[in-house]
Amino acid sequence: MDTETWQRCVEFHGHACPGLAIGYRAVKIAQEKMGTCFSKDEELVCVTENDACGVDAVQFLTGCTFGKGNLVYRDTGKQAFSFFDRRTDKRVRVIFKGRFSDEEYQDRDAIEKAILTLDADDLFAVAEPSFTPPANARIFRNVVCENCGEAAPEHKIRIHEGRKVCLDCFPDYSRGW
């Protein structure tokens, strides 16, 4: 393990923890399988299935960010990360499968150390993603909400009673299903 890179990742995140270690190892596995490194633009895409600490490792180590549009959140709650290299069409999904019982590991530090040091095959599954990579990020024109006066991108505007309104001003409509 590259301890200097791990420490820089910890500094970026703010603290060391098992979740960050999961993301760190997932990225390292993907980089090894795909031969990719850092994404200056949108060459590399990560679809994360969780919004936990490991996503900070993904951002720090790969350059995939929400702002560039090459970090996409797909809320399944799984510790799974799918990586797509648009230049080479290589792709891999890395899934954390490790489970730690209270008897085996008494504290978070022990779990973090185990995630960082145990054999990757014991902790992670590697598969082909079952979906295609998302399209490149798009830039949308802003529209001013006719209710609150705040601007939102046009794809997030709704029509309510003939007025253009943002999602915050659009009343929820649910039939209880």
PyMOL commands that set and color helices and strands:
alter all, ss='L'
color gray80, all
select helices_A, chain A and resi 3-13+18-34+54-62+108-117+120-123+154-156
alter helices_A, ss='H'
color red, helices_A
select strands_A, chain A and resi 44-48+71-73+80-85+91-96+124-127+142-144+151-153+158-160+163-165
alter strands_A, ss='S'
color yellow, strands_A
deselect
rebuild
show_as cartoon
